[in-house]
Every structure is written in structure tokens, then in C-alpha cells.
Amino acid sequence: MDNLKDRVTIYQVAQAAGVSLATVSRVINKQGNVTEATRSRVEETIKRLGYKPSGLAQALATNKTTNIGVVIPSANYVYISNMLNGISEVAKEKGFVLTLFTTSHSHEEALSMIEKVITTHVDGAIVFDDELDEDDVMKINSYSVPTIVVNNKLVGERAGCVLFNYEDILTQVIKDYYSKGGEKEMTFIHVHDGGRLLAHCEKAFVDAHEKAGKPYHIINCDDSYTRTYNDFSEFFQHNKAGYFVAYRDSIAAAVENAATDAGLRVPEDVEVLSVVGTKYANIVRPALTSMQLDMSEVGKRSMYMLIDLINRDLIEKSYKFDAHLVERNSTESLK
């Protein structure tokens, strides 16, 4: 601990060099209006004190905090953390600092968090929140803060969006299943407070079945592996077959494990499809058939779009990622 030193600040550099904060900032950012003698004195002071420039020094010269506000439902979900990793990678590359705001499944809290982001004077914001409706998100466009909205359509002078498309591939999976002789009745597992993405997938599921004239079921469950496992352990005491479409891998894994522990065969008796697939699809045995979308790329794309929006260089303000099906062993192959 004796080798650790307190962090040297820009104020200490300015005081030691006998110049203003603005002068130190101009030297750090290699801007003009500084004599060579002054520049040399400041650079020597920086080296002697071991000062490491921070965002504040850059902000004094550029009038930008280089701070990006990121609003997400929770970092605990794997797909959200993957998106956050992508955002962080680009932010680090481009010299931006991230301020993270998390919300629970509350519409009021989501709105409150948006207000908090705006009042922190960030340079821009990336918002992923399933609790905001279209009118709420449109309010973002009335602010001067450039914003990229993830999973909600919004395009404006200072706003753009990144969209997901799971619906088309889910519709195609259902259509192919029945056209190739699939006979199990399908059940969609509705997660409480699942948000907009879940609602879109559920609607696609229902529409596909009604168009095909096939019966279907909707089962409600909590957003918990343990509770879902317990519920389906009881369910499989009375139901010995079915095709189950789960929102995420954790829910799909709970269904699959409950089925196998009840003595049922996967996929012969019970088939399981995970909509939002993650790395956990390969951990379960049998491995889960899932719909994949690279959320790290979603994060990178969102951040690059935001930077262009901040610089007023963003031309295409809407970008859509299409999910693709990865067939594994939790569903039967119908060739």
C-alpha cells in the first residue's frame, strides 16, 4: 500500500505549472493558443507528477463530457450483458465513458430513468427498455440529447433505432413444423413482465397457429428457472407430450429438465424451442434448439450509430437485426 499514490488531478497540474485549467486542457488536447514555453512547462509538469488525463480535461476544451447514458432493464440477463459488452467495446475504442441506468419491470420507473439520463447532461443515450410505449419514446425526440432506442421504433432528427426480428423466423418454424407432419400441440410459455419483445413473439405464435388452423396453448410462468421447473414438474405428471416455445434459454432449460426428470424423452415426447438463444443453449442436455441473434453486435451497432448521430453524420437511422434458427437436439428434425 505504501507504493500507492493519490491520483493527480488536472487542478494540481495547473497549480504546479502556474497556468489555468483551460491552458492545461489545451495542451492535453494539442490545441493552439498556447506558447511553446508554456506548453513545454505544462508537459514537463504532467510528466513529473505522473498525471493521467481524464475526460474532464477533454471536456474543458471540447465542451463535451464524452459520457453516454445507457438504460437497460437488467444486466443479469445474458443477452442484455452481451449487448452491454458490445457497447462498452466501442465506447472504449472511441474514448467515451458509460453511465449505466437499470430499471425494474415498471413503466413509471422507466420514465423516471429517462428523465434522470437527460438531466445528467450526457452527450448521448442508448435506451433498451421494454416498458416504454411509443408515446413515451417519442418524448425522447423532443430533447436535444441524441438517442438510439433499442427494440422500439423511433426515428427523428436526434433519434434513431435498432430493431430485432424474431417474429419472421418463429412464424416460419411453426409453418414448417405442421407442413412437414409435426403432430404435437404447441404451447407458448408467457413470462410475467416479459416486455415488448415477448409480446411480439407471442403474437406471431398465435397468428401462425390461427392461420394454419391448428390448436395451441398459452401457459403463464414466473421469470424464474426454479419456479418454472417446479411448475412443469407437476405439469408433466399429467401431460406426457407437447412442443413448448419458451422466451429464453433459462425458461426452456427448466421445461426440458422437468420433462427428463419426469421420465419423458426429449425430443421424442417433448420438444423445446428457445426464442432468445444464448450460450446456455449448448449447456443443457439435450442442447436447446434456439433462435440466435448476436447481441454483442447489436451493442456495437447501437454505439456506432449513436456516435454518428452525435456528429450529425447518421444517414440510415433505423437498423434491423434478423434472428436465425439454430437446430439442436431439443426438437425433432423434420426433413
The 8 nearest C-alpha neighbors of each residue, nearest first, counted from 0:
[[1, 2, 3, 4, 5, 6, 7, 49],
 [2, 0, 3, 4, 5, 6, 7, 49],
 [3, 1, 0, 4, 5, 6, 49, 7],
 [4, 2, 0, 1, 5, 6, 7, 49],
 [5, 3, 6, 2, 1, 7, 0, 49],
 [6, 4, 7, 3, 8, 2, 50, 49],
 [5, 7, 4, 8, 50, 51, 49, 3],
 [6, 8, 50, 5, 11, 9, 48, 49],
 [9, 7, 10, 11, 6, 12, 50, 51],
 [8, 10, 12, 11, 13, 7, 20, 56],
 [9, 11, 13, 8, 12, 14, 20, 7],
 [12, 10, 14, 8, 9, 13, 15, 7],
 [13, 11, 9, 15, 10, 14, 16, 45],
 [14, 12, 18, 10, 16, 11, 15, 19],
 [13, 15, 17, 11, 12, 16, 10, 18],
 [14, 16, 12, 17, 13, 11, 44, 18],
 [17, 15, 13, 14, 18, 41, 12, 44],
 [18, 16, 14, 15, 13, 19, 12, 41],
 [17, 19, 13, 16, 22, 14, 20, 23],
 [20, 18, 22, 21, 13, 23, 17, 14],
 [21, 19, 23, 22, 13, 24, 10, 18],
 [20, 22, 24, 19, 23, 25, 59, 60],
 [23, 21, 25, 19, 24, 20, 26, 18],
 [24, 22, 26, 20, 25, 21, 13, 27],
 [23, 25, 21, 56, 27, 22, 26, 60],
 [26, 24, 30, 22, 28, 27, 23, 29],
 [27, 25, 29, 23, 24, 28, 38, 30],
 [26, 28, 24, 25, 29, 23, 52, 56],
 [27, 29, 25, 26, 30, 24, 57, 60],
 [30, 28, 26, 27, 25, 31, 24, 33],
 [31, 29, 25, 28, 26, 32, 33, 27],
 [30, 32, 33, 29, 25, 26, 34, 28],
 [33, 31, 34, 30, 25, 22, 26, 35],
 [32, 34, 31, 38, 37, 35, 22, 26],
 [35, 33, 37, 36, 38, 32, 31, 39],
 [34, 36, 38, 37, 39, 33, 40, 32],
 [37, 35, 39, 34, 38, 40, 33, 41],
 [36, 38, 40, 34, 39, 35, 41, 33],
 [37, 39, 35, 41, 40, 36, 34, 26],
 [38, 40, 42, 36, 37, 41, 35, 43],
 [41, 39, 37, 43, 38, 42, 44, 36],
 [40, 42, 44, 38, 43, 39, 16, 45],
 [43, 41, 45, 39, 44, 40, 38, 46],
 [42, 44, 46, 40, 41, 45, 39, 47],
 [45, 43, 47, 41, 46, 42, 48, 16],
 [46, 44, 42, 50, 48, 43, 47, 49],
 [45, 47, 49, 43, 44, 48, 42, 50],
 [48, 46, 44, 45, 49, 43, 50, 42],
 [47, 49, 45, 50, 46, 44, 7, 12],
 [50, 48, 46, 47, 45, 51, 7, 44],
 [49, 51, 45, 7, 48, 52, 46, 8],
 [52, 50, 53, 49, 7, 45, 8, 6],
 [53, 51, 56, 50, 54, 27, 9, 57],
 [54, 52, 55, 56, 51, 57, 9, 8],
 [53, 55, 57, 56, 58, 64, 65, 52],
 [56, 54, 58, 53, 57, 59, 64, 52],
 [57, 55, 24, 58, 59, 54, 53, 52],
 [58, 56, 54, 55, 60, 59, 61, 24],
 [57, 59, 63, 55, 62, 64, 61, 60],
 [60, 58, 56, 57, 62, 61, 24, 55],
 [59, 61, 58, 57, 62, 24, 25, 21],
 [60, 62, 58, 63, 59, 57, 64, 28],
 [61, 63, 58, 59, 60, 64, 57, 65],
 [64, 62, 58, 61, 65, 122, 57, 59],
 [63, 65, 58, 66, 122, 54, 121, 62],
 [66, 64, 95, 63, 96, 122, 67, 54],
 [67, 65, 96, 64, 121, 122, 95, 97],
 [68, 66, 97, 123, 124, 121, 122, 98],
 [67, 69, 124, 98, 97, 116, 99, 121],
 [70, 68, 125, 99, 124, 126, 100, 98],
 [69, 71, 126, 100, 101, 127, 99, 125],
 [70, 72, 127, 101, 73, 128, 102, 100],
 [73, 71, 102, 101, 128, 103, 127, 70],
 [74, 72, 75, 71, 101, 76, 102, 79],
 [73, 75, 80, 76, 79, 72, 71, 77],
 [76, 74, 73, 77, 80, 79, 78, 72],
 [77, 75, 79, 74, 78, 80, 73, 81],
 [76, 78, 80, 79, 81, 75, 277, 74],
 [77, 79, 81, 80, 76, 294, 82, 277],
 [80, 78, 82, 76, 81, 77, 74, 83],
 [79, 81, 83, 77, 74, 82, 78, 84],
 [82, 80, 295, 78, 84, 79, 83, 294],
 [83, 81, 298, 295, 294, 79, 85, 80],
 [82, 84, 80, 86, 85, 81, 298, 87],
 [85, 83, 87, 81, 82, 86, 88, 80],
 [86, 84, 295, 298, 299, 82, 88, 83],
 [85, 87, 298, 83, 299, 84, 88, 89],
 [88, 86, 90, 84, 85, 89, 91, 83],
 [87, 89, 85, 91, 90, 86, 84, 92],
 [88, 90, 92, 91, 87, 86, 299, 93],
 [91, 89, 95, 87, 93, 92, 88, 94],
 [90, 92, 94, 88, 89, 93, 87, 95],
 [91, 93, 89, 90, 94, 88, 95, 87],
 [94, 92, 90, 91, 95, 89, 88, 306],
 [93, 95, 91, 92, 90, 96, 65, 89],
 [96, 94, 90, 65, 66, 93, 91, 97],
 [95, 97, 66, 65, 67, 90, 94, 98],
 [98, 96, 67, 66, 68, 99, 95, 69],
 [97, 99, 68, 67, 69, 100, 96, 66],
 [98, 100, 69, 68, 70, 97, 101, 71],
 [99, 101, 70, 69, 71, 98, 102, 112],
 [102, 100, 71, 72, 73, 70, 99, 103],
 [103, 101, 72, 109, 108, 71, 73, 104],
 [102, 104, 105, 72, 101, 108, 73, 109],
 [105, 103, 192, 102, 130, 106, 72, 108],
 [106, 104, 108, 107, 103, 109, 130, 102],
 [105, 107, 130, 109, 108, 131, 110, 104],
 [108, 106, 110, 109, 105, 111, 112, 130],
 [109, 107, 111, 105, 110, 106, 112, 102],
 [108, 110, 112, 106, 111, 107, 102, 105],
 [111, 109, 113, 107, 112, 108, 106, 114],
 [110, 112, 108, 114, 109, 113, 107, 115],
 [111, 113, 115, 109, 114, 110, 108, 116],
 [114, 112, 116, 110, 115, 111, 109, 117],
 [113, 115, 111, 117, 112, 116, 118, 110],
 [114, 116, 112, 118, 113, 117, 111, 119],
 [117, 115, 113, 119, 114, 118, 68, 112],
 [116, 118, 114, 115, 119, 120, 113, 121],
 [117, 119, 115, 120, 116, 114, 121, 113],
 [118, 120, 116, 117, 121, 115, 68, 114],
 [121, 119, 118, 117, 122, 116, 64, 144],
 [120, 122, 66, 123, 67, 119, 68, 64],
 [121, 123, 66, 67, 65, 144, 64, 120],
 [124, 122, 145, 67, 121, 144, 146, 68],
 [123, 125, 68, 146, 67, 69, 126, 147],
 [126, 124, 69, 147, 146, 148, 70, 68],
 [125, 127, 70, 148, 69, 149, 128, 124],
 [128, 126, 149, 71, 70, 148, 150, 125],
 [127, 129, 130, 72, 71, 126, 131, 70],
 [128, 130, 194, 195, 131, 127, 196, 150],
 [129, 131, 106, 128, 194, 132, 105, 109],
 [132, 130, 129, 135, 128, 136, 106, 133],
 [131, 133, 135, 134, 136, 130, 129, 151],
 [134, 132, 136, 135, 137, 131, 151, 152],
 [135, 133, 137, 136, 132, 138, 131, 139],
 [136, 134, 132, 137, 133, 138, 131, 139],
 [135, 137, 133, 138, 139, 134, 131, 132],
 [136, 138, 134, 139, 135, 140, 133, 153],
 [139, 137, 136, 140, 141, 135, 134, 142],
 [140, 138, 137, 141, 136, 142, 146, 135],
 [139, 141, 138, 142, 137, 158, 157, 155],
 [142, 140, 138, 139, 143, 137, 157, 144],
 [143, 141, 140, 144, 139, 138, 117, 145],
 [142, 144, 145, 141, 157, 140, 139, 117],
 [143, 145, 123, 142, 146, 122, 157, 117],
 [146, 144, 157, 123, 158, 309, 308, 143],
 [147, 145, 124, 158, 123, 125, 144, 148],
 [146, 148, 159, 125, 160, 158, 305, 126],
 [147, 149, 160, 126, 125, 151, 127, 159],
 [148, 150, 161, 127, 151, 160, 126, 162],
 [151, 149, 162, 163, 161, 127, 148, 152],
 [152, 150, 149, 148, 153, 162, 160, 161],
 [151, 153, 160, 150, 154, 162, 148, 161],
 [152, 154, 160, 159, 151, 158, 155, 148],
 [155, 153, 159, 158, 316, 160, 152, 317],
 [154, 156, 158, 157, 140, 159, 153, 316],
 [155, 157, 158, 154, 140, 159, 145, 308],
 [158, 156, 145, 155, 140, 146, 308, 143],
 [159, 157, 155, 146, 154, 147, 145, 156],
 [160, 158, 316, 154, 147, 317, 153, 148],
 [159, 161, 148, 317, 147, 153, 149, 152],
 [160, 162, 149, 318, 319, 317, 150, 148],
 [161, 163, 319, 150, 149, 318, 320, 160],
 [164, 162, 320, 319, 150, 321, 165, 161],
 [163, 165, 321, 166, 322, 320, 167, 162],
 [166, 164, 322, 167, 168, 169, 163, 321],
 [165, 167, 169, 200, 164, 203, 168, 170],
 [168, 166, 170, 169, 165, 171, 164, 203],
 [167, 169, 171, 170, 166, 165, 172, 323],
 [170, 168, 172, 166, 171, 167, 165, 173],
 [169, 171, 167, 173, 168, 172, 207, 166],
 [170, 172, 168, 174, 169, 173, 175, 167],
 [173, 171, 169, 175, 170, 174, 176, 168],
 [174, 172, 176, 170, 171, 175, 169, 177],
 [173, 175, 171, 172, 176, 177, 178, 170],
 [176, 174, 178, 172, 173, 177, 179, 171],
 [177, 175, 181, 173, 179, 174, 178, 172],
 [176, 178, 181, 180, 179, 175, 174, 173],
 [177, 179, 175, 180, 176, 174, 181, 173],
 [180, 178, 177, 176, 175, 181, 333, 334],
 [179, 181, 177, 178, 182, 176, 333, 175],
 [180, 182, 177, 176, 179, 183, 178, 333],
 [183, 181, 180, 184, 177, 176, 241, 185],
 [184, 182, 241, 242, 181, 185, 240, 269],
 [185, 183, 241, 215, 242, 182, 214, 186],
 [184, 186, 242, 215, 243, 241, 183, 216],
 [187, 185, 216, 243, 217, 215, 244, 242],
 [186, 188, 244, 217, 243, 189, 216, 218],
 [189, 187, 218, 245, 219, 217, 244, 190],
 [188, 190, 219, 218, 220, 187, 191, 217],
 [191, 189, 220, 193, 221, 222, 219, 192],
 [190, 192, 193, 221, 220, 222, 189, 219],
 [193, 191, 194, 190, 104, 222, 221, 130],
 [194, 192, 190, 191, 197, 195, 198, 196],
 [195, 193, 129, 192, 197, 196, 130, 198],
 [194, 196, 198, 129, 197, 199, 193, 130],
 [197, 195, 199, 198, 194, 200, 129, 150],
 [196, 198, 200, 195, 199, 193, 194, 201],
 [199, 197, 195, 201, 196, 200, 202, 194],
 [200, 198, 202, 196, 197, 201, 195, 203],
 [201, 199, 203, 197, 202, 166, 198, 204],
 [200, 202, 204, 198, 203, 199, 197, 205],
 [201, 203, 205, 199, 204, 200, 206, 198],
 [202, 204, 200, 206, 201, 205, 166, 207],
 [205, 203, 201, 207, 202, 206, 200, 208],
 [204, 206, 202, 208, 207, 203, 209, 201],
 [205, 207, 203, 209, 208, 204, 202, 210],
 [208, 206, 210, 204, 205, 209, 170, 203],
 [209, 207, 211, 213, 205, 210, 206, 212],
 [208, 210, 212, 206, 211, 207, 205, 213],
 [209, 211, 207, 208, 212, 206, 213, 205],
 [212, 210, 208, 209, 213, 207, 174, 177],
 [211, 213, 209, 210, 208, 214, 207, 215],
 [212, 214, 208, 211, 209, 215, 210, 184],
 [215, 213, 184, 208, 212, 216, 185, 209],
 [214, 216, 185, 186, 184, 213, 208, 217],
 [215, 217, 186, 187, 185, 218, 214, 184],
 [216, 218, 187, 186, 188, 189, 219, 215],
 [219, 217, 188, 189, 187, 216, 220, 186],
 [220, 218, 189, 188, 190, 217, 191, 221],
 [221, 219, 190, 189, 227, 191, 218, 222],
 [222, 220, 223, 190, 191, 227, 226, 219],
 [221, 223, 190, 191, 220, 224, 250, 227],
 [224, 222, 221, 226, 225, 227, 250, 249],
 [223, 225, 227, 253, 226, 250, 249, 228],
 [226, 224, 228, 227, 223, 229, 253, 230],
 [225, 227, 229, 228, 223, 224, 230, 221],
 [226, 228, 230, 224, 229, 225, 223, 253],
 [229, 227, 253, 225, 231, 226, 230, 257],
 [228, 230, 232, 226, 227, 231, 225, 233],
 [231, 229, 227, 233, 228, 232, 226, 234],
 [232, 230, 234, 233, 228, 229, 257, 235],
 [233, 231, 257, 229, 235, 234, 230, 228],
 [232, 234, 231, 236, 230, 235, 229, 237],
 [235, 233, 231, 236, 232, 237, 238, 230],
 [236, 234, 238, 237, 232, 233, 231, 239],
 [235, 237, 233, 234, 238, 232, 261, 239],
 [236, 238, 235, 234, 239, 233, 232, 240],
 [239, 237, 235, 240, 236, 234, 241, 233],
 [238, 240, 235, 237, 268, 263, 241, 236],
 [241, 239, 268, 269, 238, 183, 242, 263],
 [240, 242, 269, 183, 184, 185, 243, 270],
 [241, 243, 270, 185, 269, 271, 183, 184],
 [242, 244, 271, 186, 185, 187, 270, 272],
 [243, 245, 272, 187, 271, 273, 188, 186],
 [246, 244, 273, 251, 188, 247, 250, 272],
 [245, 247, 274, 273, 275, 197, 250, 244],
 [248, 246, 275, 273, 250, 249, 245, 274],
 [247, 249, 251, 250, 273, 252, 276, 280],
 [250, 248, 252, 251, 247, 224, 253, 279],
 [249, 251, 253, 252, 248, 247, 224, 245],
 [252, 250, 248, 245, 254, 253, 249, 273],
 [253, 251, 255, 249, 250, 254, 248, 256],
 [252, 254, 228, 250, 256, 251, 224, 255],
 [255, 253, 257, 251, 252, 256, 228, 231],
 [256, 254, 252, 258, 257, 253, 251, 259],
 [255, 257, 259, 253, 258, 254, 252, 260],
 [256, 258, 232, 260, 254, 255, 228, 259],
 [259, 257, 261, 255, 263, 256, 260, 254],
 [258, 260, 263, 262, 256, 261, 257, 264],
 [261, 259, 257, 262, 258, 256, 263, 232],
 [262, 260, 258, 259, 263, 257, 235, 232],
 [261, 263, 259, 260, 258, 264, 257, 235],
 [264, 262, 259, 258, 261, 268, 265, 239],
 [263, 265, 268, 267, 266, 259, 269, 262],
 [266, 264, 269, 267, 268, 329, 270, 263],
 [265, 267, 270, 269, 330, 329, 268, 331],
 [268, 266, 265, 264, 269, 270, 331, 330],
 [269, 267, 240, 264, 266, 265, 263, 239],
 [268, 270, 241, 266, 265, 240, 242, 267],
 [269, 271, 242, 266, 330, 329, 265, 243],
 [272, 270, 243, 329, 242, 244, 330, 251],
 [271, 273, 244, 288, 289, 245, 243, 274],
 [274, 272, 289, 245, 247, 248, 251, 275],
 [273, 275, 290, 246, 289, 247, 276, 245],
 [276, 274, 247, 290, 273, 246, 291, 277],
 [275, 277, 289, 291, 290, 248, 274, 273],
 [278, 276, 279, 280, 78, 248, 275, 77],
 [279, 277, 280, 281, 276, 282, 77, 248],
 [278, 280, 282, 281, 277, 248, 283, 276],
 [279, 281, 287, 278, 282, 286, 277, 248],
 [282, 280, 286, 279, 283, 278, 287, 284],
 [281, 283, 279, 280, 286, 284, 278, 287],
 [284, 282, 286, 285, 281, 280, 252, 287],
 [285, 283, 286, 282, 287, 281, 328, 329],
 [284, 286, 328, 329, 283, 287, 265, 327],
 [287, 285, 284, 281, 283, 328, 327, 280],
 [288, 286, 280, 329, 327, 289, 328, 285],
 [287, 289, 327, 326, 272, 329, 325, 273],
 [290, 288, 273, 276, 325, 272, 274, 287],
 [289, 291, 324, 274, 276, 323, 275, 325],
 [292, 290, 276, 322, 323, 289, 324, 275],
 [291, 293, 322, 294, 323, 290, 321, 320],
 [294, 292, 296, 295, 297, 291, 81, 82],
 [295, 293, 82, 297, 296, 81, 292, 78],
 [294, 296, 85, 82, 81, 298, 297, 293],
 [297, 295, 299, 294, 298, 293, 300, 85],
 [298, 296, 294, 300, 295, 299, 82, 301],
 [299, 297, 85, 82, 86, 301, 295, 296],
 [298, 300, 85, 296, 86, 302, 301, 297],
 [299, 301, 303, 297, 302, 298, 296, 304],
 [302, 300, 298, 304, 299, 303, 297, 305],
 [301, 303, 305, 299, 304, 300, 86, 298],
 [302, 304, 306, 300, 305, 301, 299, 307],
 [303, 305, 307, 301, 302, 306, 300, 308],
 [306, 304, 308, 302, 307, 303, 147, 309],
 [307, 305, 309, 303, 308, 304, 302, 310],
 [306, 308, 312, 313, 310, 304, 305, 309],
 [307, 309, 311, 305, 313, 310, 306, 312],
 [310, 308, 306, 311, 307, 145, 305, 123],
 [309, 311, 307, 308, 312, 306, 313, 305],
 [312, 310, 308, 309, 313, 307, 157, 314],
 [311, 313, 307, 310, 308, 314, 309, 306],
 [314, 312, 307, 308, 311, 315, 316, 304],
 [313, 315, 316, 312, 307, 308, 311, 317],
 [316, 314, 317, 313, 318, 159, 304, 312],
 [317, 315, 159, 314, 154, 160, 313, 318],
 [316, 318, 160, 315, 159, 161, 319, 154],
 [317, 319, 161, 162, 160, 316, 320, 315],
 [320, 318, 162, 163, 161, 321, 317, 164],
 [319, 321, 163, 164, 162, 322, 318, 292],
 [322, 320, 164, 163, 319, 165, 323, 292],
 [321, 323, 292, 165, 291, 290, 164, 320],
 [324, 322, 291, 290, 168, 321, 325, 292],
 [323, 325, 290, 289, 326, 291, 322, 168],
 [324, 326, 289, 288, 290, 327, 323, 291],
 [327, 325, 288, 324, 289, 328, 330, 287],
 [326, 328, 288, 287, 286, 329, 325, 330],
 [327, 329, 285, 286, 330, 287, 288, 266],
 [328, 330, 287, 266, 271, 270, 288, 285],
 [331, 329, 270, 266, 328, 271, 288, 332],
 [332, 330, 266, 333, 329, 328, 267, 270],
 [331, 333, 334, 330, 326, 328, 327, 176],
 [334, 332, 179, 331, 176, 181, 180, 175],
 [333, 332, 179, 331, 175, 180, 176, 178]]
